[in-house]
Structures are given as C-alpha cells and as structure tokens.
Amino acid sequence: MATQKPSRTPAEIEDIILRKIFLVSLVDSMENDSRVVYLEMTAAEILSEGKELKLTRELMERIVIDRLSGSFPAAEPPFQYLLNCYRRAYDEGKKIASMKDKNVRAEMEIVVKQAKKLAVAYCRIHLGNPDMFPNHDTGKSSVSPLLPLIFSEVGGNLDGFGGSSSSGVSNPRDFVEEFFRDADYDSIEPVLKQLYEDLRGSVLKVSPLGNFQQPLRALLLLVNYPVGAKALVSHPWWIPKSVYMNGRVIEMTSILGPFFHVSALPDHYMFKSEPEIGQQCFSEASTRRPADLLSSFTTIKTVMNNLYDGLAEVLRVLLKNTITRENVLEYLGEVINKNSSRAQIQVDPLSCASSGMFVNLSAIMIRLCEPFLDASLSKRDKIDPKYVFYSNRLEMRGLTALHASSEEVSEWFDHNIAKVDNSANTGDGENRLIQSEEATSSSTNVNEPSVPKNSNPASRSTQKAKYPFICECFFMTARVLNLGLLKAFSDFKHLVQDISRCEDTLASFKAMQEQSPSPQLQQDISRLEKEIELHTQSKFCYEAQILRDGGILQRALSYYRLMVVWLVGLVGGFKMPLPSACPKEFASMPEHFVEDTMELLIFASRIPRALDGVMLDDFMNFIIMFMASPEYIRNPYLRAKMVEVLNCWMPRRSGSKATETLFEGHQLSLEYLVKNLLKLYVDIEFTGSHTQFYDKFNIRHNIAELLEYLWQVPSHRNVWRKIAKDEEKGVYLNFLNFLVNDSIYLLDESLNKILELKELEAEMSNTIEWERRPAQERQERTRLFHSQENIIKIDMKLANEDVSLLAFTSDQITAPFLLPEMVERVASMLNYFLLQLVGPQRKSLSLKDPEKYEFRPKLLLKQIVNIYVNLAKGDKDKIFPAAITRDGRSYNDQLFGAAADVLRRIGEDPRIVQDFVELGKKASIAATEALDAEATLGDIPDEFLDPIQVYQNFLDSSMSNNIPYLALFSVLFNHLIIGRIGFQYTLMKDPVILPSSRVIVDRPVIQRHLLSDSVQTFNFYLFLFVSFFESEFIYCLIVKLQTDPFNRSHLTADMLIPDVELKAKIEDFVNSQELKRRGKGLRLQSVKDVIQTTDTTTLIE
C-alpha cells in the first residue's frame, strides 16, 4: 500500500512559486534548468540573519535586485528577464486558481500579484535608467524593447493590400496596461520619450501602402494613458524649437509630423515615401484594366480614412484632457502659421509642409468639427468674429478681408483694443487677474501679429482673451482647409492643365516630326511622353485620395455650410435687401472664407453624386445675397466665382432635380437672381486687374448661360421683363450697352482672326514653299496656327452666346433697345454684322470645318435678322429705320435684299423674311428723307450743334477702316489730350447743360457717353498700349473718359440741366427752315405752272 504524500506548507508553496517565477535559488542544488541562477551571496546574507533559505514575499524585491545586479553566465538581459518573470507569474496565477484550499489560494494570489507588480516596476526602472543593471546583450537595439510589446498589444497591421505584419513578440496579458496605468510620471517620462521617438521614426517616409497603421494604433494606445498624453505634449519634439524652424521642419521632426505626412499625394523627391504610390499603383495606367485601377483607388481611400480616423482620435483624446488641450491647440496653431505661405501660387517645398500633410490635417480637422455641424447648426453662436483680431493663436490680421482695407482693419482693431484696455483698468483686483492670465498664457503669444509684446497696455490687455474650443476649432479648420484641401484642388486643376498642354504640344511635335523628322524633335517627344506619364500618375494619386473620397467632400461641404450661415448671421440673417452699411465684423473677415466655399462647391459640382444629400439652400441664399453686392464683397472675381457655382448647378449640367429646385422653387432666387445677375454683368466691366479686359468676357459668358436658362423659366422671365421696364434707364440699360459692346468686339475679333487663320492655312498648304522655310520658323508658324485656332474657338463661343442673348430677349423686350441713347448703337451693330455675313467679303470667311471653330454663319444670320425684325415690331415711334440709315459705316440698302435671298435658301420662316424685307424698304425711305432734311436745314448756327458726336463718328470710321491700334491711340491721344480735333457738329434735338463745364450738348449723345459707349472702345486701345505708359497714367486717362468729356469732373445722367430756351430756338429754326423749303417749293411749282400754261396756250394758238 502506497504511503500518502505529505502536504506542503504555505511557506513551501510560496517558495516554489517564487523560484519558478524569478528563476533563482538560494540552495546550490545543481538545477537542471540552466536559466535558474544560484544567488550564493544572497543566501549567505539570509543565513547570517538567522532566516530560513526560502523565498518569501518579503525577500522578493531583494532577490530581484541581486539577480539583476549580478553577472551570471547565459543570463537573460534585464528587460527580457523581467518580462518573462511577469509572464511566468501570470502562468502561475492560472495554476493557483485550481487550488482547493481557499486560504492558501488567496495567499498565493497575493504573492503572484505582488510578483507581477514588482516585475513591472523594475521594467520601468530599467527602461528609464538602462545603465543601472549590467546588460550583456551584444545585439542591443536603439529601439525601446517595449515597442514590440505595444505593437503586439494593438494587433498586427493590415497593409495596403490586406496582408499582415507582426512584430513576432508575444506580449504577456495585461503587461502594457499595468506598465502605464499607475506609473509615476517622472519615472515613466524617459520611457515614453523614447517610445514616441521610435514611433515617429517608424513612420518617417512611409507611404499609405507601408506599415503606418500599427504605429498609429500604438500612438493612440499611449495617449489614452494620462501619463502618455502628458509625456507626448511635453516632448521636446512636440513643437521643435529651432532658429531655422519652418513648415517642412515641423512636418519632418515633430512627433506627429511624420504621421500627418503619410499620403498618396506627390511630394518633393527629397521627401518621397515608400512604397511609391504613383509608380506602384498607376504606372502605365493606360494599359491597366479598369478593375485594377478601381481596386487601387479603393485601397488608397480605405487606408487613408484609417489614417484620418486614427489621428483624429489621437487629437480628440488630447483635446478632452484639460492638461494637454492647450498644447494641442498650440501645435496646430504653429503648424498653420509656419505654413501660411502655402496659400501662394508657387510653394517652396523645402520651407512648407507637403500637400499630403495638409490634406490629411484638413480631413482630421473637419472630423473634429462634426459635433457642431448638426443640421440646425445650433452651436454657431459660440463662434466669435473677434477671434480673427484678438486671438494669439493664429496670424489672421494680415489676410485680405472681404471688404475692409488693411488700414480700416487696423483702425478698428486699435479702437476696440483701447476700449478693452480701459475696461481692464477698472480695479486693482481685476488687473491682478489679467496679469495672472498673462503669465499662464505667455507661451501661446509668440505669434501675435500686433505691436511688440508688452510694448503698451493695449497689447497686454488683449492677451487675456479666451475662446471656447468650438470657436478655436472653427477658425483653425478654416485656415487648414485653405492651406490644405482647397490648395490641393488648385494644384490638381493646374496638374490637369499641364497634362493638357503637354498633350497638345506632343501632338504638334509628332505632326512636325512626320513632316520633317529631326533627332531633336524625337528627344522632345520622348521627354514629353515621360513627363505626361509622371503627371498622369500624380493625377491618379490626387483622384485616389480626394476625388474618390466622397466622405471628405461631404464633411467639407457641411463645414462650409456652417461658414456661410455664420457669415450671414453677421449681417442680420438671410433677408434681402441687405443693410445699406456693411457691418465691420463681416467686412473684416478673411476673403478666403468665401472664396474657399465657392471653390469647394465648384469642385464638388463637377464630381458625380458629390452633392447628393447636401443641403444647398443656404449656399444659394448666400450667393444671391452677395454676388451683386460690392459694398460687402469688394473683389469682383470672388463674386464672379459665385456665378460659376450657379453655372455648375444649372440642371442641364448637374442633371439633378435638387439643383433645379434651387432655381425654380427658391424664394430668393425667384425674386432677386435675374436682377443680381444683370447687375454683376455691368459691375464686372472694371475689375481693377491688368487682365480685366479679357477676364470680363469669360465671366459674362457664365452669366449669359445662366440668363439664357432663366429666360426659359416663366417665373424668372416675368421678373426679367419687369426689371427691363422698371430699370429701363438704370441697370438694364447698362447691361444692354455692355452686351452690345461685347458682341461687337467678340464677333469682329473672331472674323478678323479667321482671315489671319486662312492666311496661315494658305502658307502651310503650299508644300513646296513651306518645306523651304527653316524648321524653327515652321514650328513657330505652326504654334501660331494652333494658337489662333484656340482664340477663334473661344471668341466665337462667347460671341454666339451674346448674340443669342440679344436675339431671345429682343423678342419680348424692345423698349430699352429703342431708347435715343441706344437705338443708333444697336442699329450700327446689326448693320456691321449683316455686312460681314452677306456683304462682298463674306466668301473670305468660308472655312473647311466651321463647326470646329464654333462658327455658325447661318444661325448667326438668322439671329441678327430676328433682332432686326423684333425691334421693328416694337418700334412704336418709327425711329428704328432712320437709326439704321444713320450708320454711315456699314449701312447699304442692297444688303437687306442679299440677306433675304440667303435666308430663303437656308429655310428661314417666310414671315420673318418678309418682315425683314419691309424693314429694308422703310430704311431706304428714311435714308431719302434724311437727305432731304439735311438739304432743308442748310447752314446751321453753331450754338445748335453738338460738340461730342464727333468722338463716336471718329471711332466708327477708324474701326471700319481698320486703323492700326497704336496709330489710332496716337491720334486719340493728340486730339483728346491736346485738344486738337476737327469737329463735325450735328444738330441737337434735346440740348442739356453740363453742370461743371457748362458746355451744351445733345442729351442722347452725352447719355451714350455716360454709358461708356466710347469709353469701352477707348479702354480697349488704352489696354493695348499699357506697356508704353505707367499704369497710373493709364488709369487716370480712363477715368477722364468716363466723366464730363470737357473738364473730367464727375457727371451722371441725373445731373444734366435741360436747356429749355435753346431747345425752343432749335425747334423754331427747324420749323422756319421747313417753311422756307415749302415756300420755295410753292414758288417753284408756280413758275412751272406759268411756264406750262404759256407753252400750252402757244401750242393751242
């Protein structure tokens, strides 16, 4: 019978457990396990103390120290030893759980728990002081041994294509949690400092296809511990300090910078990440299957959103922590301020952070804004406009404002700062509070853009301003989006334009290579093909990270909806008309707030389904309110951008019912849209830019397209007709005047360019002569040919739009066309176009492929004739035929017959042809009557003659005779400035006195002058001459031409003084001359009768 095994005492069990955990022995028992270390000296000391050679919890720390301090062959390195001690303690704990004796189990659980705690504590001590214990590990790494455990804790990484990577290190359960949970900050800070540096290094120059997710999850794990969060923002590299600090340095050296750098967007070659996205995913994209490209797009979008979510959560954790919040805001402010030059067209990649970093930061900031982007925008009242001026965080006072000048902003700032300072000096107790707050926030005042710090009490008092997080986050996001996402949109647009230009040039080079091969051309072709390949890869990278990510666009649109609602709140809300005076808060807001909103809307509108689910009504309200309000938004190009947004939203472009509702069921739209478009059409004439002459055509083209669409909507057409009636001599007359001017210039320019193009075609078609020319000359002429083609296409497109606008509006609105100050201008325009289309020179305008150049002469002729007929029908006073004949430049009664013949051949409505022929007959009769009237008047007294009409006569004759521009300018300069001009006076019908110069002129003539009829022409020639004179002189000269033509003083139509007495004299003169003519006619008839009677009598006799 077997004997029963004696049971162990608790002390013996404790000894066994501790020996297993720490792998030490106090007895030299020749253990088989080579890992067990005999602590001979420790055993001797214990014996000398009269204690039993058993391991106890009281001896636990002593034996750990002796084990780590001793030099033992084949012993594990300190950290690995302690980690394994923790692992073994965990394993022993699981075994203890099966003990039957509850008391012993409870005691042993305490022992194991204490052993684990001790192992963790000495891990901290060792990592914080690596030289405290001897380490015989020859393969010592510079990376913290804790990092693989953290990677293991956060799980394996899923790489860009679904694979996984693992550190290969097994992490004992709960070790990391215990390591950081109750750690003393001072002891753990060095450990965390090393960890953050290691994490930064692990993602440095890593692309989205590399392993960034594991370090990112590790970073998130660490900041969730209070000590980890504090250590991160206290790290010297949280915001690096350097004499040469700039945006790129922050990106590459700060702890978070390399995480933000992970991006698919192209970067400078010195900072490229691996694996390279463009090369790996989009090389030779034209040969790849669409499914492969789509897979790459999806992968990049997914991993980038993982990055956005992870970094947003890191910042969110730090911002929720009151201890670290200020440091996060300081970091973001520093990143924004050091990269402010990213707003420039040309960005220095060595001094500015990458586009990738700022697009990432844009995606993250709008995620942080989500809590206050609810549908009702209920928290917008927490956004304080004074932040722009008084915040120490961001440098915003130097940004271009919506309307206020920099001087006005400074004056308002100084005025308000003085008020703040006065209120700050109301009591000693309050002053002490201010000083205390100054001391607390002194570290955040580095970037204050005002006068030097503490140089006056006003600047000191502003340092106390504190703003809620919502306010800070709102303005920071606005700046980040401007420097990031919106800048990326601009870069993408320029990239697409570069690809288009390269492709056009490549096509030209290939055509030239076929005609006359050369090695140089072949090199240029190869270079361009490589350049296009690289550009295309970059384009796909932008598309993958931005265009294909509907989430980032939707979030950005939600943010900018808040922006426009908040801005409108500064002027009193969504209501029209706007207050007469623009509030200073609104006038001083940075211009890019509105510009970025419009750019995002334009960009998103061109991406299919990007606007789905977006609330667009607030954007529509904003655009209608401000696009024709220069008193609120000074920059005309910014207001023109609003029209571009509306242009994208037209139903035929967007294909969306939602945008159709914006135009046809929106209250402000139905009431104000047409009026504001007409007003902007007029306002855009002078933008202040040196390119204003050409810019206005593109802007007006967008307006014209919108107006054409709105004309087809009955409710808008009714409003339009009412405006034409109410504003007949106001905005509508100005609109009509500029529309006529543009039509004349654009069509005339297009037709002249066609003649030049045909000359070039003739040169190139003469193969023998062409081949004799030098290769360089042929290349230059070929480039010129393609350039002329593009100019004709653009000008013709714009001209067609303008003529179409004249045609369909004149069908129902004729009165403004027939006003005395307009009718002759309109008639001259129509006559000129008719002459070009059916006159003797028409055959010279024939092209092989006119549609290629947007040149549709048949349609153009129909529209011109329709305008003639429409105006004739609305001509109640029968003045139109006479106006047609007063055009001495282009009128010819034979043109009407020639045009009618062409119209019949091309199938025009016979009724329109008949009405047109009748108008021609009336014009012919009016011409005869005019000659008779001129003969009747005879010599006209000088005081009855108008001195201004000569200007228009001179210009008309100059343009019709194709006087060279510079020669014409010279003549104009001599005559107008020096005053030597030969006047061809005309009889006044409604004389008025100019209030300043007291010169008497005819009302219709001076009104034409004030409508800028001649100014427009002068402005064009002055523009061409800009390189010969200082711009200031040119500006002054233009101003002269828009005022009283005799002394350059200000003049408007309502300032004209009717000269009733002179008008009566003129009428008397005309009547007397008519009576004389009739008297002469009667006497002549009497003589004829006498002669006839005498002759008859004689014959009879």
Steps between C-alpha positions, in 0.01 A plus 500: 500500500647837394576760764312837479709788368551754782322835430709819456476793726400841361862618547627215288242566230595868499869408467430268208285759318753778542788279386302414187416863433842652559712201400727536803610263777647552842633143508764366267301194398648460152173588325454346158348827368794711386288813532485465879757718675652407838515815715785387720576836659131566569467156663799569725354832610164337581671226704701759688171665590382171646226450243397190312620465138155537347371769265230714650310807394710702745819390320352541154638845413838415654549194285386685186760769562772242564400307190510811280819634657700183475708373213377156409599296194223450240267721699220682315530878448327698775187602309447159345551337842245727670252458218525123528465524875170677441398233248588217741315675782195520277528126425539416869194708573293281270627187680420644842140544395456120519613474866235352726608671820345849477730649762816376333364604159432851626847529650667374182295737285641787704850366447454472123343843478789650693751319275332640186496849646868472593595380152314795343656748741853386425422503127422868538817557704715316248352673191526839671859429610645244255846512661383419853535122450769321293380394155708244314274498191735554205211554258371802684254709294456877504123448495319467832441129581153605610400596143455143365282422802281801428477398133397156616247654736331703221495205261661422166494760222286461192707635217365674191406180322360300792818324613614507859818561684576409858782590734554132586509587871246348738364754743402369845141575573436834675873579513476823300190604690675453836818661372327834427192500719633604839843621393662800661543769233859588586614139477302412188568822306842388361347171388216674319739753348695217338182326389366811325828551320495136389141529377585817307796324339291196409269703273757746364471494118247216511227511235139386542605160364759461776460410866363818658189355661680304772701803624184711479306258719796490739495881517129496577556239770765712671308830499202331663712475815520835685876464541530419130302806394700728727832353385410550135421872525801549730739337253763740361391393151132569561568845354866499398691816583754617248638819352418358156150384592257486210206293385705218351718471811191462718363233268817292496626546858197536726357183654169522313643647178601170334156357577339794321749454214364156406318580175437388144559851367829569321776675693846641434750229409698560822199402711344223292347210689532129435349303342439774242126516426508639148756250376349198673131566433478722194802449276398452137142550606375505140592131466347391830160341535232734641435247776866522610486879513175488694654257748793738555263794547298307757807382689649847528169652604459234772847529651489880490172502690660267755773760540249786531293316760805397702662843510166670568453270798852579626425874489155446648647318800757773555241776463267343753784500751503845662873467572597440136233697310693825490810322367300345215354837400847653521638227272225546245544876508874465445449262206251741340708815554826347381329385180307817416703537178327187367225741393732640233483379141859378511579303816857433614505125581807540722344757732135391493343176613375265231156508340449153643543622856253782456240293319526247784473779755196635311326163520581477871393853590158463338459179699568699816232750388230235462344550848395855405404430137151376585215575258382805697856631561383570853843587642601766248445774759818379672706618200629848583608720204739686731720190497637618164649808667567415861602135502866436572475162332475576130652775288185618321506877508724517194257306280306680227158596636164471324459874472703691759846625411797412719494858635133470592560168674791644698300809594208290621737269688676789674169664589361183655826414671495839673149431627611161627796663674283763667264237632798299619618782729183529708654353817818367650348158561401471135849609391656231711270245338608620155867476595445149629334396174784662304752293691299184441464553125837660426619197310222539245571862411799442277309559178299809595516713184447834673755737650793352696394302805423703812602823327178668609209431733263435211701209369530358850129518559418300188701205623222412743256407222381142536280329245303176525630196317224520237618849406867397489422186300283692252767755406784248502304277266436794267873570480596133460248446220628808322860380518414133452193363324425814299863542404500136385197576279698782340808280456287228341345748259843628397623142464215418261577817303867402481407158365274659239771744393758221479264287292432789262871570466571130451243481221660803332849351531384169354336681209821694436706182534292338225555797271870555571664244735785614724690347798422802715128464439519131587672586829230757575231243425660243735541761772137606472376140510691439825372828640140409415546158663621658827227764493238231440626298797475811717150570367383151597652546847292816551197320366551205736539704817259787434265467203401143575444571868143624526532512877760774511302711251173453688659595833664805342167609350336466842772716649463771236125497543570605858739762364242669274222484760733654758616773258142586409426525870752786520280708264168415663403168344358379170292797392504747216572775434826516692561784748640808327813498716715189517566394862866526594512140622392372159716745305808392694463123465772333289404488133609140467208391722264573211741415221568155643127439533444578133802298385380196692151531352641527148730205552234281660243594234723348234526165678203268439272462803731705724212735589251224575341561838670838548277787618563759228231757587725696736772518235244623245376768738853618567587522130187696411553739789861590428585441134380848400603677821840667457427691820538169686744300286744729327678247277304470169675173416369348821146606414552362149596167658152487648358511147730212410341299780152575369618409153604157628159460664295563186284188455634423153849481652436347839226261387353535848144580601636650821681778315198560276297576811761756605431702188129441447360464851726710718351826632810721489591354163164583345510851640862613462703265282438660159545852635827418672637320196426804283664726758810283520519493119538879517725514808756261355598753231777638720668253736818691573716222356739552209318214326152645560429553130518129424384368837160663467416298188536166677305622800224644284487177303407316821239766580359480148461123522311538827279775359419289198387217727299734724326653200346159434347495851172701485526639854852629439404635154219703657738647754746578219234689303403697809866596559533612139199725549583634848873535435471607138746783551687338788670165535323349199618773265856455625469124456375542144776748419778266614334205328504691172861610552615146573313358202664750267849437629480122520343443161724753331809346663391150403439590137837674473674200656333275243660705222840468670448125545421459132823678410694255718313208344594624157867520601502146638307352206766623256719197571796601283535850649426368850780241487750766393451693824731432797375237745484749788286740295265216406467404867423858598241540223341167597475610862347828387248310289386290797491808721278681252272198483451508876436875504237470227324215683484697823400834347240341275347310788472820703365697204236237424381518860469879491318513165265225617426702815418806288280292273275333753464801730411734215209271420313628808700799623556774240461834678856526637645422156305793353595768751661804334838424661495137384313468172778626273758285677286188457423581137868553422587166657237314300605672178863409557421132564273492196775645286747236616260208448344588163719780367768483229760355741286209622677238286832579666350364827434151364670221695540129428360407841324807650338293777847423634536871576146548632435711187140456386433775244150379408380501859675830562325661203162369617557646845611838363195520275273397787634790707430739210144370469433494875607863540300607197188344651552682828581832334188699587663837425637382161857606583677172423515530116655847528753374757600224256575749226695740724781240514736628235746218560310184406151588376419409141143445385614220271607291800139444603418343167815287504424381852141415404625283215732309734221458757269348242772254395568383856131455581417793729134564583351689199314738732825609661661543158206715386512717814873545448455606136232750607740643759761542226252696292413724794869560561550597136215751522642637826840547330340706225309710750816560701678634192209733431494620859877567493458707186211687658693609811783661303752690713430425869598759765795384714304520826260231368776246431614216736878492565527135625355298212830534317665256743269217400519590131878497519515163675248338268689611192832391650376152583332454165820601323712269719733773624781325692442506874814687596457754222143557613615544858753759389232694314263479796768609741587808294142598438349431840782599731638791301158601374573513128202325348297601199134503600222391265210644690144363486174678576381452859140397573498498881782730616621474860758694699789313666501634859875535539639600163173679401538361149173436317462157337222278366344277767514167306865562413616575854294210629680271256826639629397433862405146408868451414421453134818674394678419827478131420680553171753738650561261785587223257757707316644632824530143622701405194726797562561422866865403449582847369382702797491473877190317619405795721483728199289251310263472793460875521439526129224241517340687787505818293308333222220393734420847626418840356691480168599865523646539849511142641269579793249250634183478295185288510183508291289652776739797523422617146317837484243534220557813287134577432567834335752359252273207423222744408740693274606180323139398445422847364801479270399159369140615448611816323734306273216261420269791421765654276538166323125481451485862384771436249315192387178698445674778310682244285170325431340839405779570252458154353127557471553835322747351259275203434196727444686732264634211295157339474333820396760560232457150367126537492533832322 
